[in-house]
Amino acid sequence: MKLLLDFLPVLLFFIAYKLQGIYVATAVIIAATFVQVGYVWLKTRKVETMHLVTLALIVVFGGATLWLQDEAFIKWKPTVINWLFAAGFLLTRLFGRKTLVERMLGGNISLPNVVWPRLNLAWGLFFLAMGCVNLYVVYHFDTETWVNFKLFGMLGLTVAFILLQGIWLSRYLQETAAEE
């Protein structure tokens, strides 16, 4: 359910773009993200930082897109979000003992201490690369291609990264299970 809720604004953006164009789609994603954050808050009485950052960036970049009638702003939003995530992952070692990925997953999986920084670095570099790839698509392809890439390309690259990460981590999970 959480995955669907997280994915819903992007899906609605895609549908609105196909039906009415980039400016209506931008208004839809702004509204859908407000509804998403409001729903999560009403249901749990708390909102994840990721949702608040995403909402703020969508309001700023989407608002600029609508106000200035310039689609470049909404196209930059995925890059800014990805680079903020990259900075979060890459800079966490400066602000504590645990990496960001260990703080997020450490309660769910057990890994050798040497693996956590590598996994954290992989996520940081992945988000950095995703931001760069988004800019490449923005500046080398038309809006139609970018919208399709935003939904299918970014999702596909993320799923592929998670699967490859799972394969890489499986050897450590087996070792950890054997040690217990």
N, C-alpha and C positions, 0 to 999 in steps of 0.2 A: 504494500500500500504506500509506504514512504517513497519508494522509487517512482511510482506512478505520480504521486503528488509533486515530487521534485521535477519530474519530466513534463508535467502538464502545461506550464506556461510556454515552454519551447514548442510543444506540439500545437498549442493554440496559435502561437505566432506563425508557425508554418502554414496551418490551415487558413488563417486570416490573410497571409501573404498571397497564397494561391487564389483566394477569392477576391481580394480587394487591393492588394499591393502593400508596399513597404510601410507606408505611413499608418494605415489602418492596423497592420500587423504590429507596429510599434506601440500604438495605443492599447491594443489587446494585450501585449505582453506586460505592459505597465499595470494595467488593471488586474490581469491574472496573477501577477506576482503579489500585488496588494492583497488579493483574495487568499492566495496561498499562505502568506504570512499571517493574515488575520485568522484563518482557519486553524493553523497550527497553534497560534496563541490561545484561541478559545478552547481548543481541545486539550492542550497540555499546560497552559499558563506559562510557557517559556518558548523562546524562539532561538534556534541555532544561529550562531554568529554568521555562518555561511549564508543563511537566508537573509539576514539583515544587510550584509555587504552586497549581496546580489540585488536586493531591492533598491538600495541606495544607488548603485551603479546603473540599474535600469532606469530609475527615475531621472538621474542626471543625464546619462547618454541618450536615453529615449526622449526625455524632455527637450534636450538640445536638438535632436533629430526633428521633432515635431515643430518646435518653435522656429528653427532656422530653415526648415524644409531641406535638410541635408542628411542623406542616409549614411554618410560616412561615420557619424557619431555612433549609431546603433551597431554598425559593423565593427567598430573598435571595442565595444563592450566585452565580447568574449576574450579578446587579448588582454584587456586590463584585468579581468577576473582571473584568468589563468596566470598572469604574471604576479598578481597578489598572492594567489595560492602558492606559486613557486617560491616567492619571497618568504611566505610563512613556513614552508617546509625547509628551505635552505638556511633560514636564520634562527630556527628554534634552538639549535645547539648553543647559541649565544645566551639564551635566556633560561637555562635550566639543565638538569641532568638528562632528561629524556627528550628524544626527538618528538616531533609532532605526530608522526605515524605511530610511535610507541604509545603516546598518550591516547591516541584514538583507538588503537587495536590491542594494546597490551593486556587489557582485561579479558580479551576474547581468545587470543592465541599466545602460545609460549614459543619464543624464538631465542636462539643464543644471542648474547649481548652484542656480538660483532655484527650480526645481521641487521639490527635496527637502523644503524646509521646508513648502511648501504641501501636499505629499502627506502628510507627517508630521502636520500639523495636521488634515487630513481624517480620517486614521485615529484620531487622538486624539478628535476630535469625534464620530466614528462610535461609538466605544466608550462615550463618555459618554452619547450618545443611546440606545444599546442598553441600558445600565443603567437609564436612566429609563423606557424603554418596558417593560422587564421589570417594574419596580415598578408601572407603570400596570396591566399585566395582572394582577399579583399581587393588587392591591387593588380591582380593578373586575370581576373575573371569578372563576369557580369554579376549583377545582384541575384538573378535567378540561381546561378551556380553557387553563390555564397550561401543563400538560404538553404539550398539542398545540402551543402557541405555542413552548415551549422547543425542541421538535424541528423543527417545520416553519417557524414564523414567524422564529425567530432564524436558522436556516439560510438561509431564503429571503431575508431582509434582507441577510445577509452576502454571498450570491451576487450579489444585485442591486447591492450596493455595489461589489464587485470588478469586475463587468461595467462599471458606469458609470465606475469608476476606469480600467479598461482603455481604454475609449473616450476618456476625457480624456487619458490618457498617450500614446495612439497618435500624436497629432500631434507630441509631443516626441520619440518614438522615431524617427519618420520624419525629423524634422529632424536628429537626431543621426546617423542612418544616412547621410543626404545629405551631412553634413559630413565624414564619414570617407573 
